[in-house]
Amino acid sequence: MTDLTSLEAQLTAAVTGAIDLAALDAVRVAALGKTGSISNLLKSLGAMSPDERKTAGPAINGLRDKIQGLIAERKAVLEGQALEGKLAAERLDLTLPAPPRRKGQVHPTMQAFDELICIFAELGFAVAEGPDIEDDFHNFTALNFPPKHPARDMHDTFFLQEGPDGTRKVLRTHTSPVQVRTMMSQSPPIRIVAPGRTYRKDSDQTHTPMFHQIEGLVIDRDTHMGHLKWTLETVLARYFETDAVTTRFRPHHFPFTEPSAEMDVGCDRSGGGLKIGQGSDWLEILGCGMVHPNVLRNCGLDPDEWQGFAFGFGVDRLAMLKYGVPDLRDMFAADTRWLQHYGFSAFAAPNPASGLS
């Protein structure tokens, strides 16, 4: 039989010398596993005589119990050391300054939306919304677009696949369908603004395939162009935060308004910049006009009783003008560094008390 004293000394040294849990487990398997040295000794008891078994059995079992105890003790020590090492590696010095973190910012377009809605709310306008995917009636027909109008062409507008009934939905080209839905669902008088995304096939330094608009609609019995002019001049003066804003109206054509006009704002383009409220230059900023009688009829209103005006701003361009953004495409680039520079704090929402921007 194997010399138990020598085996005990050998296993004790191996247990004590195990430097980690993996090495200790290897010692346990070598001694107490199915083919381990102590396990083989226990198996040999069956081949011994009764007298030999009386002597060897207690000795081998005693060795097994002792080695198991040593392994348990060593395992507790190694587990403690492993935990201390892990805690040391994950230690965080709270006295050190925190690393810089990028903070979220409100996009200039959203800031311009909030500012305009705040201004219009002071003038008694409510906010109305509608779907981005529209049908032909709400996007074109109800707004007095003739069947062969260029806006209905594939190269100008995003059309969806034909539906089961053969009709094609369209990504709205303006927020004017919201005006149609409002006139068809509410009784006059109406005074709303419709902010939202719009889509057209255009992309360059001043155009993007998706952009933002805010349109306004007023329907009443005695509304006229004077009310429209005063509203727009008041809104622009409040938005650019200066009383020096000068404007002019130029005759234009829109299918849904008659008479129609484009509104220019006075500016100064000298020095490579753009300054609103000074200089002798002009910048086209919006389209507007009196709601066409055909649009009123298409929406179920009697043009002999009701009349009103409508207008539409490009919000992205207004944000560019006010906050000095040189390229419209940067506003859709999702660059956090750009947003860190041009963005606004979410805790400084525009309001009449503390100001807009």
Secondary structure, 3 states (H helix, E strand, C coil): CCCHHHHHHHHHHHHHHCCCHHHHHHHHHHHHCCCCHHHHHHHHHHHCCHHHHHHHHHHHHHHHHHHHHHHHHHHHHHHHHHHHHHHHHCCCCCCCCCCCCCCCCECHHHHHHHHHHHHHHHCCCEECCCCCEECHHHHCHHHCCCCCCHHHCCCCCCEEEECCCCCEEEECCCCHHHHHHHHHHCCCCEEEEEEEEEECCCCECCECCEEEEEEEEEEECCCCHHHHHHHHHHHHHHHCCCCCCCEEEEEEEECCEEEEEEEEEEEECHHHCCEECCCCEEEEEEEEEEECHHHHHHCCCCCCCCEEEEEEEEHHHHHHHHHCCCCHHHHHCCCHHHHHHHCECCCCCCECCCECC
